[in-house]
């Protein structure tokens, strides 16, 4: 009788694992899946906002280099989208100031270009803090899910 090597049977074979080992493996897989699901959303939000900031920086360079309204309007739209998305994530951040009457007719209603780099820096700092705090919360939840038991001797 030729018997297959039990090592090649894999983890799914009913008799290949001790019940306690199987329970630990299943628990670990569950915790890993929960962490992955929570991190997936966080990573998506972080990547989306980082891309918005980069596009906003590119628009800022174009708005500084050109004297046309559509570049400033595109920059304003980028900043408005960043502020709105952050508010959707319960992060309250104020937009940079806008030109008033002193900016003249061509700049009225658009953001003050010199204030925008500071705004992007502030957004990036707040975004990094948000990501770190959510990551800590995910790992705190992981510790609760694992519920390490102290062995009594």
PyMOL commands that set and color helices and strands:
alter all, ss='L'
color gray80, all
select helices_A, chain A and resi 6-9+19-65+69-88+101-103+113-146
alter helices_A, ss='H'
color red, helices_A
deselect
rebuild
show_as cartoon
